[in-house]
Amino acid sequence: ELRGRNLLGAEAVPVLIRLIARQQINLQFNNTYWMITGSQLRALQHLNTHPGPNDRTAIEFFHTEAALQNQEAYRRFDFNAWLSFLRTQGLILDHPDGRLELSIRGRSFLTYLIQNGASLDRPL
């Protein structure tokens, strides 16, 4: 591929760095996708369509709805644990006043899913 782009030697280094970085991000997003629940995806979609800081209740609804429909699965998956996953994956931002917002990484994650034809309709 580098020869096809007529990139040899030092000229190839920046291209290789970008390709490796893109691959690492794709791997991380793929891993996140296999761990995320449908209710978390719906919460991210909500934050994406409602830019800016949102009250926690705006996305707590998605956890509550899933917990009512899947009581056994959510018995040990309270809202704080559910929200913690989104935080540790870097998909949301916490504001000092307690409000939440979709992060740039969260928006990129949703874009990645759409571009790769991943279903946004997941269980739980």
Sequence and secondary structure as in RCSB ss.txt:
>XXXX:A:sequence
ELRGRNLLGAEAVPVLIRLIARQQINLQFNNTYWMITGSQLRALQHLNTHPGPNDRTAIEFFHTEAALQNQEAYR
RFDFNAWLSFLRTQGLILDHPDGRLELSIRGRSFLTYLIQNGASLDRPL
>XXXX:A:secstr
 TTTTT  GGGHHHHHHHHHHHHHHHHHHHHHHHH  HHHHHHHHHHHHS S B THHHHHHHHHHHHH HHHHT
T  HHHHHHHHHHTT EEE TTS EEE HHHHHHHHHHHHTT  S    
